[in-house]
Amino acid sequence: RQAGMAEKRWGKSKRFIVFGLVAVLLVFFVLVPVYYLKHRKAAVPPERELREIPSDLGPRRQPFLDAIEAIQKGDGGSAETALTKFTFGRRPVEEYRLYYLANAQQLQGRIEAARVTLASLWSKSPRLMYWQDAGFTLASLYADGGNYAAAAGVHSTIAERADAPAVAAAARGESIRLRFYSGDPAGSLYAARQILIESPKAAQARTAATVVRDLISAGPPAPIQFTATEQLARAKSLMETGDNDEAVP
């Protein structure tokens, strides 16, 4: 009888774990992205970037600058018309043309066209000043279209490339949510563990720890286990934050 009662309690516990995981993902990884998408505006190039635009672009330089100015004024149509009349080939500035073209398309509500343009830019492993913004925007457009796996993949790439632990943690936090939606709990678990290893002091760390424990069915008293290599990486991350105290978990 005791074994039967224990099995029933475990069954209820598993249901609570699943419901708890869903609640955690919805609260921490849905509200913030929705707010971001509603309030996002086309980026305005800083003066430093304008100074870095090559001066030897010939007849393409002024139309390019005019297109940027049109975007600043909210005239996506004029900007797109100008930016589709030329390319910069393999020159680094071509990344900026594609980035601003996507901005112009978004200003007009041409979301699918913007997604295609950003996907083309992302395939080049861009190094432009706004590469992170381009990645986050592309991921959000994939997610809006229901392609959660592709969105999660973009976030994973951002996390791997980002120098700032906070940016990497934000990207991995999104990856947790999106991989969960795409039916990839193993991917969610990996992303959560990477937050605890690479960004142990990030705002997403406590939620990541909850996700890990829920997915491996380990209660809070039980410490999350790391390999020797992971422990070293985690210790390095803590040292870089200047905080030697034990982080979550």
Salt bridges, closest charged atoms under 4 A:
GLU52 OE2 - ARG48 NH1 2.91
ASP56 OD1 - ARG91 NH2 3.03
GLU69 OE2 - LYS73 NZ 3.23
GLU80 OE2 - ARG110 NH2 2.77
GLU94 OE2 - ARG97 NH2 2.79
GLU112 OE2 - ARG115 NH2 2.67
ASP133 OD2 - ARG40 NH2 2.95
GLU174 OE1 - ARG177 NH2 2.65
ASP184 OD2 - ARG179 NH1 3.53
GLU230 OE1 - ARG193 NH2 2.69
ASP243 OD2 - LYS201 NZ 3.06
